[in-house]
Amino acid sequence: MKKHFYHHLITIDSIHAALDGLDLTVEERKELIDIAESGIHHLIVDTILTELSEEDKKIFLTHMADENHGELWNHIKGKIDKTEEKIQTAVDGLLTDLHKDISKAKE
């Protein structure tokens, strides 16, 4: 997984473990992990952008493009109450859905 500004908050080890229970090729498993990581990334960015003003969105996206993680965190933590909790809640919901999908695939 590429390190993003939220990397310290999110782990998808449970998805890796759940996928181990499926009969997948290495390529299929990697593709599913990539899809999960992409979905998480888009969800987190959307969660943050919904909370920011137009000007703050530009600043956030600039820091994100520059991979300036420290300034990015300082910016969003100063603009969004309970930033980490909101991100974690959003991701927990997505992970729950992914686990349901994997369970269905096992059947």
N, C-alpha and C positions, 0 to 999 in steps of 0.2 A: 504494500500500500504506500503510495506517495505520501510524504509528510505534508499535511495541511495545517493550517492554523489551529484546528480543533483536534489534532491528533492525540493530544494528551487526555482528551475526554472520551474518546470513542474507541471501542474495541469490538471486533466482529469475530472473535474467537469462537463464539457459540455458533455462528454461521458456518465457519470452517468445520467444526465438529459435526454439525447436522448434515453437511454435505458429504462427510465421510461415510455416512450411512446409506448413501445412494450409490448405485452402480454407474459411475461416471468415468469417462476417460480423463486423463490429466488436462487435456485441452478444454473439455466441457466444464470441468471443475473451475479452471482458471477463468473461463468466460463468465461463469455464474458469479464468481467472487468479484470480477471486474464490474459486472452489472450492479451488484450490491453496493460496492464502493462508490460507483458513480451516482446511484440513487441517493445514498447517504449524503454525498457532497452537494448535490443539487437541493436536497431537502434543507440542509443546514444553511446554504446560501439564501434560499428562499425565506427561511425562518428569520434570518437576520434582516434581509432587505425589507420585509414587511414591517419591521419595527422602525426603520430609519426614514428621515426626511429625504427629499430629493438631493439636497447638497451633501448630506451625510452618506447617502448611497454612493455618490461619486468618490468620496474620500475612501470609503470602504473598498470599493472596486479597484481603486488605484493601488492601495496597500496590498490587496490580494494579488493583483497582476505583478506587482514588484516583489511578491513573496516576503513582504516586510511584516512578519508575524507579530513582532513586539508592538509596533505602532498600530497595527490592525486591532489587536486585543485592547490596547489602551483606548482606541477610538470607540469600539463597540461597547466596551464596559462602561465608558463614560456616557453613552447615549441610550443604552438598553438596560433596564432593571433586570436582575437575575438572568443575565445572558447565558451563563453556563447551564443553568437549570432549564431554560427554555430549549436550548439545543439538545440537552439530554432527553427531555420529555419527547421532543419530536422524533429523535432517533430511536428511542425505546419503542414508540408506536410502529415505526417502520420495521424494526427488527422482529417485533411480534408478528407482524403480517408476513414477513419473510419466513419465519419459522412455521407458520400455518401453511404456507405454500409448500415448503419442503416436506412437511408431514403429509400433505395431500399427495405429493409426488411419490412418497414411500408406499402409499396404499395401492 
